[in-house]
Amino acid sequence: MKSYSYLMDYIEGLRKQGKYLFLKKEAAQTLGISDNALQNSIWRLSKKGKVAYLKKGLYQIIPVEYESAGSLPPEWILHDLMSHLGISYYIALLSAAAFHGAAHQAPQIFQVICNKQIPDLNLGLLKICFYESKEFDAIPTQDLKTPAGYVKVSTPEGTAFDLMRYLHQSGHLNHVATILSELGDVIDSEKLPIVGQRLSLRYSQRLGYLLDLLGHELLTAPLHQLVSSKSLRYIPLRPDSPAQNTEKNEKWYILINEKVESDI
């Protein structure tokens, strides 16, 4: 019973410091109790929904208001988790778009791009999906404040390009168009070509075409300046579908092989 009380005091102390993760090894050293006694205490707390296992001896501390979910919000713990794993990351795609005010569903996944391949992680009712990117450093990020500190999120411009790079994971063209309809309101047009020049030209072509289609023509002038300075070839709007005998968009050199309809 003493070890249980010690652990309760320990995690309450961490919470008062704004910390929501703890290492089993560090807890054992700090409390001076046996591994077996500590494991029993952790098991009792996990049964009550007050702590939850993450990975590699790492646990999260769950306040009462999140006990029913079985986990803290992922943005509260992501930075410390990835620091523990030694992996660079940023919140991306639909999850990043939601932080920028462009969200139309409550997805059951939380999307993260990182510089190494790691397994997905289940957090209570939610799943963190990790995607490795060979062009990780091409996408600009910004710091987002959370109750547990700061977390990395792709900028609106970086998010727009990632939606093009990961069309399948983003719900394909119609859903991406819906997200871009609102994301366009916070995109800085001058920053689009800065990101675009770091990536394959095809992403700038598709993004420019979609933004024009959605009524954001004022945003695309700097991006089109980048595209038009290159040697272009026609590419399909939807890369995984046939594009023979389709209408052509001459501004962006796009083969329009799918009709795009935004939900907005």
C-alpha positions in Angstrom: 0.0 0.0 0.0 2.9 2.4 0.7 4.3 2.0 -2.8 0.8 2.9 -4.2 0.6 6.0 -2.1 4.1 7.0 -3.0 3.3 6.6 -6.7 0.1 8.6 -6.4 2.1 11.5 -4.7 4.8 11.1 -7.4 2.5 11.5 -10.4 0.5 14.3 -8.7 3.8 16.1 -8.2 4.6 15.7 -11.9 1.1 17.0 -12.9 1.6 20.1 -10.8 4.7 20.8 -12.9 2.7 20.4 -16.1 4.2 17.0 -16.9 2.0 14.2 -18.1 4.5 11.4 -18.9 6.7 9.4 -16.6 9.3 6.7 -17.1 8.9 3.6 -14.9 12.7 3.5 -14.4 12.8 7.1 -13.2 9.9 6.5 -10.9 11.5 3.5 -9.3 14.7 5.4 -8.7 13.0 8.4 -7.2 10.7 6.5 -5.0 13.3 3.9 -3.9 10.9 0.9 -4.3 11.3 -2.4 -6.0 10.3 -2.9 -9.6 7.7 -5.5 -8.6 6.1 -3.1 -6.1 6.1 -0.3 -8.6 4.6 -2.5 -11.3 1.8 -3.6 -9.0 1.0 0.1 -8.2 1.0 1.0 -11.8 -1.3 -1.8 -12.6 -3.8 -0.7 -9.9 -3.7 2.9 -11.2 -4.2 1.7 -14.8 -7.2 -0.3 -13.8 -8.7 2.9 -12.4 -7.9 4.8 -15.6 -5.4 7.1 -14.0 -2.3 6.0 -15.9 -1.9 4.3 -19.3 1.0 2.6 -21.0 2.6 4.3 -24.0 5.7 2.4 -25.0 9.2 1.4 -23.8 8.5 1.9 -20.1 6.8 5.2 -20.7 3.4 6.0 -19.1 0.9 8.8 -19.4 -0.8 10.4 -16.4 -4.6 10.8 -17.1 -6.6 13.5 -15.3 -10.2 12.7 -14.4 -11.7 14.5 -17.3 -9.9 12.2 -19.8 -10.4 8.9 -18.0 -13.3 7.9 -20.2 -11.3 8.5 -23.3 -8.5 6.3 -22.0 -5.8 8.9 -23.0 -4.8 12.5 -23.0 -5.2 14.4 -26.2 -2.3 13.4 -28.4 -0.9 16.9 -28.8 -0.4 17.0 -25.0 2.1 14.1 -25.0 3.4 13.9 -28.6 6.5 16.2 -28.1 7.7 14.4 -25.0 7.0 11.0 -26.6 9.0 11.7 -29.7 11.8 13.3 -27.7 11.9 10.1 -25.7 12.1 8.1 -28.9 14.7 10.5 -30.5 12.6 11.1 -33.6 11.8 14.4 -35.3 8.1 15.0 -36.1 5.3 17.4 -36.8 1.5 17.2 -36.6 0.4 16.9 -40.2 -2.4 16.5 -42.8 -6.0 16.6 -41.5 -4.8 16.9 -37.9 -2.7 20.0 -38.8 -5.5 21.4 -40.9 -7.8 21.2 -37.9 -5.4 23.2 -35.8 -5.5 25.9 -38.5 -9.3 26.0 -38.5 -10.1 23.6 -41.4 -11.9 20.6 -40.1 -15.2 19.0 -41.1 -15.1 15.6 -39.3 -13.9 14.3 -36.0 -11.4 11.7 -37.3 -10.5 8.7 -35.1 -6.9 9.1 -36.2 -4.2 11.7 -35.4 -1.7 12.2 -38.2 2.0 12.8 -37.7 4.9 12.9 -40.2 8.4 12.0 -38.9 11.9 11.4 -40.2 11.9 7.7 -39.3 9.5 4.8 -39.7 7.7 3.8 -36.5 4.6 1.8 -35.7 1.2 3.4 -35.3 0.1 3.9 -31.7 -3.3 3.4 -30.1 -4.3 6.0 -27.5 -7.5 5.0 -25.9 -10.2 5.6 -28.5 -7.8 7.3 -30.9 -5.0 6.1 -33.1 -1.8 8.0 -33.9 -0.7 7.3 -37.5 2.9 8.0 -38.2 4.2 8.5 -41.8 7.8 8.6 -42.7 8.9 11.3 -45.1 12.2 11.3 -47.0 11.6 15.1 -47.5 10.9 15.8 -43.9 12.9 19.0 -43.8 11.1 20.5 -46.8 7.9 21.3 -44.8 7.9 24.3 -42.5 6.5 24.0 -39.0 5.4 26.2 -36.2 5.1 25.7 -32.5 1.6 25.3 -31.0 1.1 25.8 -27.3 -0.8 23.1 -25.4 -1.6 22.7 -21.6 1.5 20.4 -21.5 4.0 22.6 -23.4 4.6 23.1 -27.1 4.2 20.8 -30.1 5.3 21.0 -33.7 2.6 21.5 -36.4 3.1 22.1 -40.1 2.3 25.6 -41.2 -0.8 26.2 -43.4 1.4 26.3 -46.5 3.2 23.1 -45.5 -0.1 21.5 -44.7 -1.4 22.3 -48.1 1.6 20.6 -49.8 1.4 17.6 -47.5 -2.3 17.1 -48.5 -1.0 16.9 -52.1 1.8 14.5 -51.2 -0.5 12.2 -49.1 -3.7 12.3 -51.1 -4.8 8.8 -50.0 -4.2 9.4 -46.3 -6.1 12.7 -46.6 -9.3 11.2 -47.9 -8.6 11.8 -51.7 -9.4 14.8 -53.8 -12.9 15.8 -52.8 -12.1 15.8 -49.1 -8.8 17.6 -49.7 -10.6 20.2 -51.7 -13.0 20.7 -48.8 -10.1 21.2 -46.4 -8.3 23.5 -48.8 -11.5 25.7 -49.2 -11.0 26.8 -45.6 -7.2 26.4 -45.3 -6.9 28.9 -48.1 -8.1 31.6 -45.8 -5.0 31.3 -43.6 -2.4 30.6 -46.3 0.3 33.2 -47.1 0.6 33.3 -50.9 4.2 34.4 -50.8 5.2 31.3 -48.8 3.7 28.8 -51.2 6.5 29.0 -53.8 9.1 28.8 -51.0 7.8 25.4 -50.0 7.0 24.4 -53.6 10.6 24.8 -54.8 11.8 22.2 -52.2 9.5 19.5 -53.5 8.6 17.8 -56.8 7.0 20.3 -59.2 3.9 18.1 -59.6 2.7 19.0 -56.1 2.8 22.7 -57.0 0.8 22.0 -60.2 -1.9 20.1 -58.4 -2.1 22.5 -55.5 -2.3 25.5 -57.8 -5.0 24.0 -59.9 -7.1 23.1 -56.9 -6.8 26.5 -55.2 -7.8 28.2 -58.4 -10.8 25.8 -58.7 -11.9 26.6 -55.2 -11.8 30.4 -55.8 -8.5 31.2 -54.3 -6.9 32.6 -57.5 -5.4 35.5 -55.6 -3.3 33.0 -53.6 -1.8 31.2 -56.6 0.0 34.0 -58.5 3.4 33.6 -56.7 3.1 29.8 -57.0 2.3 30.0 -60.7 5.4 32.2 -61.2 7.4 29.3 -59.9 5.7 26.7 -62.0 5.8 28.7 -65.2 9.6 29.2 -64.8 10.1 25.4 -65.1 10.0 23.0 -68.0 6.5 21.5 -67.6 4.8 18.3 -68.7 1.1 17.4 -68.3 0.4 15.3 -65.2 -2.9 13.7 -64.0 -4.8 15.5 -61.3 -5.4 12.1 -59.6 -2.2 10.2 -59.9 -3.7 6.7 -59.4 -6.2 6.9 -62.2 -6.0 6.8 -66.0 -5.7 10.2 -67.7 -6.1 9.4 -71.4 -8.4 11.6 -73.5 -9.1 14.0 -70.6 -9.6 17.7 -70.5 -6.4 19.7 -70.1 -5.7 22.7 -67.9 -3.1 24.7 -69.7 -2.2 27.1 -66.8 -1.0 24.3 -64.5 -0.5 21.5 -67.1 -3.0 19.3 -65.4 -4.9 16.4 -67.0 -8.3 16.7 -65.3 -9.0 13.0 -64.8 -11.4 13.5 -61.9 -14.2 16.0 -61.2 -13.5 17.7 -57.9 -16.4 18.8 -55.7 -15.9 20.5 -52.3 -18.4 20.0 -49.6 -18.4 23.7 -48.9 
